[in-house]
Structure formats: C-alpha cells, structure tokens
Amino acid sequence: MQFFPKHTLKHQKILLTLSMIGAALYLIDFMHHYGIDVLMGDRVDTWTPLLKEESFWSGFFKQHGPHRLGLLFILTKIGYELGLGFDTRFDLFVNAAVIYSIIPLGLLLKYRLTQKFNYYDLAIPFAIVAPWQWATLIINPHIHVMLPLFTLLMALFITSKFRDNLIINLALIFLAFFSVYALFAAFLFSAIQFYRWRNRLRKQAVVILLFIVCLFLFYFTDFRWITLGSTGPFQVLPALKGPVHLVSYFFNVPNLLGALIILISGYGFWKWFQENQKTVQASTVLFLVGSLSLFIFLQSVGRSGDDPSVYGASRY
C-alpha cells in the first residue's frame, strides 16, 4: 500500500520527521529514568582499557570474549571523556545516540530499495527505540549495536554510487572486522563485493581477498582462546537446533512453528532472489538477510550450552 499517495514526498518526509522526533523524546525520557551510573555486566570488561589508561590501539584491539572492541572502544571513550571518567551515564547516552542513528539509516535504505514510503514506516522509529532491547540500552551499551549499525552502513554503501571505491570498502571492512559482532557483517560484505568484482574488477577482488586474510591473521595475534559455549561445553545438537529455538522464543511459538517460519521465509527469499539476482537490490537484501542469519546461527553455536532464553535475551 502506497503511503498517502496524494501526498508529496516532502509531506511524507515531514510526517516521518515528526515520528523520529517523538521516538527521540521517548528514548531520552527512558534513558533519563532508567539509565544508572553503575558499571556492571560486560561494561566492567569494556571499560578496563580506560580505567587502566591503556593506549588507544590497545583499547581498540582489546579482546572481549571472542571479539575485539574496535569502534565500541572509541564510543565508550567518548562517553568516558564526557563523563569525566566517573559518570557512566554519559556512556549510556552515547549508546542511545548510536541506536537512534539506526533510524535514519534504516529509512534511507528502505527508500533506496523501494523508492517509496509506506504508512507503517511511521512505526519504525518507535520499534527501534522500544524497551524490548532494554539490556542494550542500560546494561551492555554498544556491544550488540555494532552489528545492525555496520549492516545498515554497508547495505547503504552497496546501494550507493561509491560501492566500487576500494579505499572505502577496505576502511569499512577494517572497522567492522574489529567491532564485536560486526565481524559477521564484515565477512559477508567482503564475500559479496568479491563476487561482484571477480570478473569486472579482478585486481580489486584480489586485494579485498588478501586484505581479509591479513585481517584474519592479525585478529588472532595474541588471541585468548576460550570455549565456544559461554556457560557450558559446546554441544553439536543444541547448536543445530539453536536457530529454531531462538526464532521460536522470539515469536513465542512452539519449536515446530518456529522451524516452519524459518523454512517458509527461506524459501520465499530464495524464490525472490532467483528472480532479481542481477539487481543491486538483490545483493543488498542478500547481505541483510545473510548478516541476520549468520548472527543467529553463530549465536546459537556460541550459546549451545545455555537455555534458549539466554541467547534470546533482549540484548540479542
């Protein structure tokens, strides 16, 4: 359904802007009431380089679980400096600003892919700042925001006229590679760009492949190996069932229905992709769906020893 077809794009943008302002006011009010000045959970670890006054690069490449901090460290440092090192609420508000930035990125990407807005787009700003991700907002800032942030940035880049610019490609890959969960998006983005360039821009394709190999080797320099399972030993069967459990838990449906949702969604996407695979839109949607699917699967592997409610928590 076209979004108020008699209205011009200018009027549509005004309504979307009002929706974004409302979401911003709600987010500020939520953070003001529930954001607490206490270091707890993962924040104790991510703040360690700042509290120990380590160098910038030491903080940037610090390992948190199997991931590196990357941009997370930069954002945390901004909040740390704004709060003069002792008021951690500033870090929460920086995190809220990053989450809010996902709104215009998502709306812009949606318009690039469809060339229109719909009436339900007015709900997108409020869906993004909703308290169902309360742990990301007030307990573990930045950690779980990196994947959607870089996924949208890279998807927008794929749809832009600069998508074949090698320098920007390498910069995006480097930053995402060392920014916690955005590592998943960096791998898939590199694979898609390599596939696009393999015949048309062979030298760039070779460069991006070598770049990924070098980053991979550098990533595991001084790496602290930990078990795949976060609180229990790795288990193959729960890891394979994990995506079904996670989807079922998210939609609050039985596992059988969760499996059907995955199968039907996968089949529908595959049929659509087969019909549109030569378009930029297809490459972009493949990247979006692939990033989400890769995250769900690897999250299931990493949490195979846990109850599904753990890896289906609000921060994920």
QUICOR-V27546 format. One record per pair of residues at least 12 apart in sequence whose C-alpha atoms are under 10 Angstrom apart, sorted by the first residue. I is the first residue (numbers start at 1). J is the second residue. If there is no record, write none. Layout:
# QUICOR-V27546
i: (I;I)
j: (J;J)
This chain:
# QUICOR-V27546
i: (1;1;1;1;2;2;2;2;3;3;3;3;3;3;3;4;4;4;5;5;5;9;9;12;12;12;12;12;13;15;15;15;16;16;16;16;16;16;16;16;16;17;17;17;18;19;19;19;19;19;19;20;20;20;20;20;20;20;20;21;22;22;23;23;23;23;23;23;23;23;23;23;24;24;24;24;24;24;26;26;26;27;27;27;27;27;27;27;27;27;27;27;28;28;28;28;30;30;30;30;30;30;30;31;31;31;31;31;31;31;32;32;32;34;34;34;34;35;35;35;35;35;35;35;35;35;35;36;36;36;36;36;36;36;37;37;37;37;37;37;37;37;38;38;38;38;38;38;39;39;39;39;39;39;40;40;41;41;42;42;42;42;42;42;43;43;43;43;43;43;43;44;45;45;45;45;46;46;46;46;46;46;46;46;46;46;46;46;46;47;47;47;47;47;47;48;49;49;49;50;50;50;50;50;50;51;51;51;56;56;56;57;57;58;58;59;59;59;59;59;60;60;60;60;60;60;61;61;61;61;61;62;62;63;63;63;63;63;63;63;64;64;64;65;65;65;65;65;65;65;66;66;66;66;66;66;66;66;66;66;67;67;67;67;67;67;67;67;67;67;68;68;68;68;68;68;68;68;68;68;69;69;69;69;69;69;69;69;69;70;70;70;70;70;70;70;70;70;71;71;71;71;71;71;71;71;71;71;72;72;72;72;72;72;72;72;72;72;73;73;73;75;75;75;75;75;75;76;76;76;76;76;76;76;76;77;77;78;78;78;79;79;79;79;79;80;82;89;91;91;91;92;92;92;92;92;92;92;93;93;93;94;94;95;95;95;95;95;95;95;95;96;96;96;96;96;96;96;98;98;98;98;98;99;99;99;99;99;99;99;99;99;99;99;100;100;100;100;101;101;101;102;102;102;102;102;102;102;102;102;102;103;103;103;103;103;103;103;103;104;104;105;105;105;105;105;106;106;106;106;106;106;106;106;106;106;107;107;107;107;108;108;109;109;109;109;109;109;109;110;112;112;112;112;113;113;113;113;113;113;113;114;131;132;132;132;133;133;133;133;134;134;134;135;135;135;135;136;136;136;136;137;137;138;139;140;141;142;142;143;143;143;143;143;143;144;144;144;144;144;144;145;145;145;145;145;145;146;146;146;146;146;146;146;147;147;147;147;147;147;147;147;147;147;147;147;148;148;148;148;148;148;149;149;149;150;150;150;150;150;150;150;150;150;150;150;150;150;151;151;151;151;151;151;151;151;151;151;151;151;151;152;152;152;152;153;154;154;154;154;154;154;154;154;154;154;155;155;155;155;155;155;155;155;155;156;157;157;157;158;158;158;158;158;158;158;158;159;159;159;159;160;163;164;164;164;164;164;165;166;166;166;166;166;169;169;169;169;169;169;170;170;170;170;170;170;172;172;172;173;173;173;173;173;173;173;173;173;173;174;174;174;174;176;177;177;177;177;178;178;181;181;182;182;183;183;184;184;184;184;184;184;184;185;185;185;185;185;185;185;186;186;187;187;187;188;188;188;188;188;188;189;189;189;189;189;189;189;190;190;190;190;190;191;191;191;191;191;192;192;192;192;193;193;193;193;194;194;194;194;196;227;228;228;228;228;228;228;228;229;229;229;229;229;229;229;229;230;230;230;230;230;230;231;231;231;231;231;231;232;232;232;232;232;233;233;233;233;233;234;234;234;234;234;234;235;235;235;235;235;235;236;236;236;237;237;238;238;238;238;238;238;238;238;239;239;239;239;239;239;239;239;239;239;240;240;240;240;240;241;241;241;241;241;241;241;242;242;242;242;242;242;242;242;242;242;242;242;242;242;243;243;243;243;243;243;243;243;243;243;243;243;243;243;243;243;244;244;244;244;244;244;244;244;244;244;244;245;245;245;245;245;245;245;245;246;246;246;246;246;246;246;246;246;246;246;246;247;247;247;247;247;247;248;248;248;248;248;249;249;249;249;249;250;250;250;250;250;262;266;269;269;269;269;270;273;273;295;296;296;296;299;299;299;300)
j: (117;118;119;120;116;117;118;119;116;117;118;119;120;121;122;117;118;119;116;117;118;116;117;116;117;118;119;122;117;119;121;122;104;107;117;119;121;122;123;124;125;104;122;125;122;121;122;123;124;125;126;100;103;104;122;123;124;125;126;125;125;126;100;103;123;124;125;126;127;128;129;130;96;97;100;125;126;129;126;129;130;93;96;97;99;100;126;128;129;130;131;137;93;96;97;129;96;129;130;131;134;137;138;89;92;93;96;134;137;138;89;92;93;89;134;137;138;88;89;90;91;92;93;134;137;138;139;87;88;89;90;92;138;139;86;87;88;89;90;91;92;138;86;87;88;89;138;139;86;87;88;89;139;140;139;140;139;140;64;65;139;140;141;143;76;88;139;140;141;142;143;140;62;63;64;65;59;62;63;64;68;69;72;73;76;140;141;142;143;59;73;76;77;80;88;62;62;73;77;73;76;77;80;81;85;80;85;86;73;74;77;70;73;70;73;71;72;73;74;77;72;73;74;175;178;179;73;178;179;218;219;178;223;178;180;219;220;222;223;224;143;180;224;180;224;225;226;227;228;230;180;181;220;223;224;225;226;227;228;302;143;177;178;179;180;181;182;183;219;223;176;177;178;179;180;181;182;183;219;223;142;143;146;176;177;178;179;180;181;146;174;175;176;177;178;179;180;182;142;143;146;175;176;177;178;179;180;182;95;141;142;143;144;145;146;178;179;180;142;143;179;91;94;95;98;141;142;88;90;91;92;94;95;141;142;91;94;90;91;94;91;92;93;94;95;94;94;138;138;141;142;136;137;138;139;140;141;142;137;138;141;141;142;136;137;138;140;141;142;143;145;129;136;137;138;141;142;145;141;142;145;146;149;128;129;136;137;141;142;144;145;146;148;149;125;126;128;129;125;128;149;125;128;129;145;148;149;150;151;152;153;124;125;126;127;128;129;149;152;124;125;149;152;153;155;156;124;125;128;148;149;151;152;153;155;156;121;122;124;125;152;156;152;153;155;156;157;159;284;156;156;159;160;281;156;159;280;281;282;284;285;281;314;313;314;315;313;314;315;316;313;314;315;313;314;315;316;313;314;315;316;314;315;315;315;315;315;179;180;179;180;181;182;315;316;179;180;181;182;315;316;179;180;181;182;315;316;176;179;180;181;182;183;185;176;179;180;181;182;183;184;185;186;291;292;295;181;182;185;288;291;292;176;182;185;172;173;175;176;177;179;181;182;183;184;185;186;189;176;182;184;185;186;188;189;284;287;288;289;291;292;185;284;287;288;172;169;172;173;176;185;186;189;284;287;288;185;189;281;283;284;285;286;287;288;284;169;172;284;189;192;193;280;281;283;284;287;280;281;283;284;280;193;193;196;197;201;204;204;193;204;205;207;208;186;189;190;193;204;208;186;190;207;208;211;212;186;189;190;185;186;187;188;189;190;208;211;212;215;186;211;212;215;189;212;215;216;219;215;219;295;299;291;295;291;295;290;291;292;293;294;295;298;287;288;290;291;292;294;295;212;291;212;291;294;286;287;288;290;291;294;283;284;286;287;288;290;291;205;208;209;211;212;205;208;209;212;287;283;284;286;287;205;208;209;283;206;207;208;209;283;302;298;299;301;302;303;304;305;299;300;301;302;303;304;305;306;301;302;303;304;305;306;302;303;304;305;306;307;302;303;304;305;306;302;303;304;305;306;301;302;303;304;305;306;301;302;303;304;305;306;301;304;305;301;304;300;301;303;304;305;306;307;308;297;298;299;300;301;302;303;304;305;306;297;298;300;301;304;255;259;297;300;301;304;308;296;297;298;299;300;301;302;303;304;306;307;308;311;312;255;258;259;262;293;294;295;296;297;298;299;300;301;308;311;312;256;257;258;259;260;261;262;296;297;300;308;258;259;300;307;308;309;311;312;258;296;297;299;300;307;308;309;310;311;312;313;259;261;262;296;308;312;260;261;262;308;312;308;309;311;312;313;308;309;312;313;314;293;289;282;285;286;289;286;285;286;316;311;312;316;311;312;316;312)
